[in-house]
Structures are given as structure tokens and as C-alpha cells.
Amino acid sequence: MRREIVVVGDRETVTGFALAGVARGYVPSSREEALSLLRGLLGEEGVGLILLTHRLAEELGEELKRMVRGKGPFPMLLRIPDRTGYRPERDELEEMVRRTVGAEVVVRKE
Amino acid sequence: MMAVSPTRMSLLRLRRRIALARKGHDLLREKMDALVMEFFEVLRRVYEVRKEAFDRLASAHFLLSLCMASWGTVETEQAAREAAKGVVLETSVRYVMGVPVPVAEVEVTVRSPLERGYSLLSPSLLDRASEEFERALKLLVELAELEETARALAWELERTRRRVNALEYILIPRLEAALRFIAMRLDEMEREHFFRLKRIKALLERRERSGGGAEG
């Protein structure tokens, strides 16, 4: 099935992906706007991937996590660094690993 | 403690239930082990692809900011609006050990400047930035697929672990307690029964000795 890609974040990120051919890009101006936008996107059948900047994701915090919890395989939600390369120290994936395995896991480089 | 009637029938039924619960427990444990292995394999690839994708994205952002600085922010954003859109994902769902996970691929990746649709008078930096974003996008789609798979497996792992624990620490011990209780009651009833028989026998013997006529 064909699905769309959507970018949510700052202007530079949206501009960059627009140049790569992504039709839908949003720059929410407030927390509330971002939340209702994402709630809508997560419920949209035709959306395959939502690219969300780490900075915005962090600002949305628990509310975003609650929205994402228990969703199906689509739409996929991926947090990406913005122009400044910003990423939180401990990201959501590492938290998940710690929870499921019950221990800190360091993936060694081969 | 469960409400059980101390009969031979429920004893047998309990034994069967315990055997079944143990078998389920073992199967779930095996499933958990397999899930853990699968999870780590996916996780290893997540870290691999993530590094590559984020490096690519960083260089794309770098080129874009160069372009904005030299050509102008307004012009660059205008070109982005004019750029041909319509990059879509071809998606499907795959099952890993019964867990639905996404499969996605970008159809077109790197396009030629002509295909991009913005003005040809734009600087070559814009082409380079666009191309870098296209490459980054392809990697990010791959990364999203892997991260979602890891997330789905982790979730299933947690659910399976809860079920294993419920069997191991709640259901099976309860069934075993009920089994012990019934076995005890049955033994007790047997002793009572045996004692009663002895009493009756003694009674009968006494009666025989004293009168002789009474027959049971």
C-alpha cells in the first residue's frame, strides 16, 4: 500500500525534506498545535511515516508517548535531529531496552 | 486458595490443569528467548543504520544552511515550495513471531535536478543539498522501519514476560496448593473411612458375642 511521508518540526527541517520531495511539512507554532496535529496524523490511514524533530518530541513529553503507545505498525514515527544535531542524552529507544531487558545494554561496535 | 471440592474427580482435573499450565509456561519461555534474540539483532541494526542516517542528515543540513547563507533563505524556501513532491512509501506489514511490524520503502530516491522541478537558475548548492536530503530520507525510512520493529518486539516481550510470570508465580502455585489441599482431604477421608469400618466391625463382633442373632 502507498502511504505518505510527513515532516513535523522546524522550518529548516521542513524545507530540506520538501527539497527531497516530501509533500507535507508542518511547523507547529505551539505545543497544543503540535499535539493536535500529531494526534490527527497518527490516526490518518494514508500516513506511513512521521518524521519529528527530537527537540519538538521532547517538548511534547509524556503526552506524545501516551499517544504513540499501543499504535499499530503504521504510521511509523521517527525522531530525528534538527539542524543543530540536537538529540537527548537518553533517548526513548535506550529507555525501552532498559525496561525490557532490565539492564543497561551497550551495543559494542564490531 | 481456590474453591475446590475434595473429590477424586477434581484431583484428576487439577493434575491435568497443572500439566497444561507447565507446558504453556515452557512454551512461553521459549517464545521469550526467541524474542530476545530477535530483538537484539534488530537493535544492532538500529544502531548501525542510525549512525549512518544521522550523519547523512547532518551533512544535508550543513549544505542547506550553506545554500541559505549564500543564495538567501527566502529563495531557498521558495525553491523548496516549487520542488516536485510526491515521494511516497510503498508499505506492507510483516510478521515476526506473530508480531506485526512495518515494511516500507521509498520509491524514488535520488532524482536529477530536472526532476526536482524547481527553477534551473538555482545554484548547484541547492542541488547538492536536495540530493543529500534525498539520501538521508532513504536511510531514515530504513531506520524508522527498524525502530518500529524493535519497539513492537519489545512490547511483545513485555507482554510475554507478564504472562510467564503470572503462570509461574500465581497460577501454578495456586493450582499446586489446591492439589495439596485435595490430596490431604482425600487422605483424611480415607483414614476416617477406615476407622469407621473398624468401629463397625468391632460393633458387629460385640453384638455377635452377646446375642448371636443380629445380622448386618
HADDOCK unambig.tbl for C-alpha pairs under 7 A between the chains (distance, minus, plus):
assign (segid A and resid 1 and name CA) (segid B and resid 90 and name CA) 5.73 0.50 0.50
assign (segid A and resid 1 and name CA) (segid B and resid 91 and name CA) 5.12 0.50 0.50
assign (segid A and resid 1 and name CA) (segid B and resid 92 and name CA) 6.20 0.50 0.50
assign (segid A and resid 2 and name CA) (segid B and resid 88 and name CA) 6.47 0.50 0.50
assign (segid A and resid 2 and name CA) (segid B and resid 89 and name CA) 5.53 0.50 0.50
assign (segid A and resid 2 and name CA) (segid B and resid 90 and name CA) 4.73 0.50 0.50
assign (segid A and resid 2 and name CA) (segid B and resid 91 and name CA) 5.94 0.50 0.50
assign (segid A and resid 3 and name CA) (segid B and resid 88 and name CA) 5.83 0.50 0.50
assign (segid A and resid 3 and name CA) (segid B and resid 89 and name CA) 5.15 0.50 0.50
assign (segid A and resid 3 and name CA) (segid B and resid 90 and name CA) 6.50 0.50 0.50
assign (segid A and resid 3 and name CA) (segid B and resid 91 and name CA) 6.76 0.50 0.50
assign (segid A and resid 4 and name CA) (segid B and resid 88 and name CA) 5.05 0.50 0.50
assign (segid A and resid 4 and name CA) (segid B and resid 89 and name CA) 6.07 0.50 0.50
assign (segid A and resid 5 and name CA) (segid B and resid 88 and name CA) 6.38 0.50 0.50
assign (segid A and resid 15 and name CA) (segid B and resid 77 and name CA) 6.12 0.50 0.50
assign (segid A and resid 15 and name CA) (segid B and resid 80 and name CA) 5.75 0.50 0.50
assign (segid A and resid 16 and name CA) (segid B and resid 64 and name CA) 6.88 0.50 0.50
assign (segid A and resid 16 and name CA) (segid B and resid 130 and name CA) 6.84 0.50 0.50
assign (segid A and resid 16 and name CA) (segid B and resid 133 and name CA) 6.25 0.50 0.50
assign (segid A and resid 17 and name CA) (segid B and resid 133 and name CA) 6.15 0.50 0.50
assign (segid A and resid 18 and name CA) (segid B and resid 80 and name CA) 5.37 0.50 0.50
assign (segid A and resid 18 and name CA) (segid B and resid 81 and name CA) 6.94 0.50 0.50
assign (segid A and resid 18 and name CA) (segid B and resid 83 and name CA) 6.91 0.50 0.50
assign (segid A and resid 19 and name CA) (segid B and resid 80 and name CA) 4.86 0.50 0.50
assign (segid A and resid 19 and name CA) (segid B and resid 83 and name CA) 5.75 0.50 0.50
assign (segid A and resid 19 and name CA) (segid B and resid 130 and name CA) 5.17 0.50 0.50
assign (segid A and resid 20 and name CA) (segid B and resid 130 and name CA) 5.39 0.50 0.50
assign (segid A and resid 20 and name CA) (segid B and resid 131 and name CA) 6.92 0.50 0.50
assign (segid A and resid 20 and name CA) (segid B and resid 133 and name CA) 5.55 0.50 0.50
assign (segid A and resid 20 and name CA) (segid B and resid 134 and name CA) 4.77 0.50 0.50
assign (segid A and resid 21 and name CA) (segid B and resid 83 and name CA) 6.66 0.50 0.50
assign (segid A and resid 21 and name CA) (segid B and resid 84 and name CA) 5.81 0.50 0.50
assign (segid A and resid 21 and name CA) (segid B and resid 85 and name CA) 4.13 0.50 0.50
assign (segid A and resid 21 and name CA) (segid B and resid 86 and name CA) 5.96 0.50 0.50
assign (segid A and resid 21 and name CA) (segid B and resid 87 and name CA) 5.28 0.50 0.50
assign (segid A and resid 22 and name CA) (segid B and resid 85 and name CA) 5.57 0.50 0.50
assign (segid A and resid 22 and name CA) (segid B and resid 86 and name CA) 6.43 0.50 0.50
assign (segid A and resid 22 and name CA) (segid B and resid 87 and name CA) 5.61 0.50 0.50
assign (segid A and resid 23 and name CA) (segid B and resid 85 and name CA) 4.95 0.50 0.50
assign (segid A and resid 23 and name CA) (segid B and resid 86 and name CA) 6.04 0.50 0.50
assign (segid A and resid 48 and name CA) (segid B and resid 89 and name CA) 6.76 0.50 0.50
assign (segid A and resid 73 and name CA) (segid B and resid 100 and name CA) 6.54 0.50 0.50
assign (segid A and resid 73 and name CA) (segid B and resid 101 and name CA) 5.28 0.50 0.50
assign (segid A and resid 73 and name CA) (segid B and resid 102 and name CA) 4.97 0.50 0.50
assign (segid A and resid 74 and name CA) (segid B and resid 102 and name CA) 6.63 0.50 0.50
assign (segid A and resid 76 and name CA) (segid B and resid 144 and name CA) 6.40 0.50 0.50
assign (segid A and resid 76 and name CA) (segid B and resid 148 and name CA) 6.52 0.50 0.50
assign (segid A and resid 77 and name CA) (segid B and resid 144 and name CA) 6.80 0.50 0.50
assign (segid A and resid 78 and name CA) (segid B and resid 144 and name CA) 5.42 0.50 0.50
assign (segid A and resid 83 and name CA) (segid B and resid 58 and name CA) 6.89 0.50 0.50
assign (segid A and resid 83 and name CA) (segid B and resid 61 and name CA) 5.49 0.50 0.50
assign (segid A and resid 85 and name CA) (segid B and resid 58 and name CA) 6.53 0.50 0.50
assign (segid A and resid 100 and name CA) (segid B and resid 154 and name CA) 6.15 0.50 0.50
assign (segid A and resid 100 and name CA) (segid B and resid 158 and name CA) 6.21 0.50 0.50
assign (segid A and resid 107 and name CA) (segid B and resid 44 and name CA) 6.77 0.50 0.50
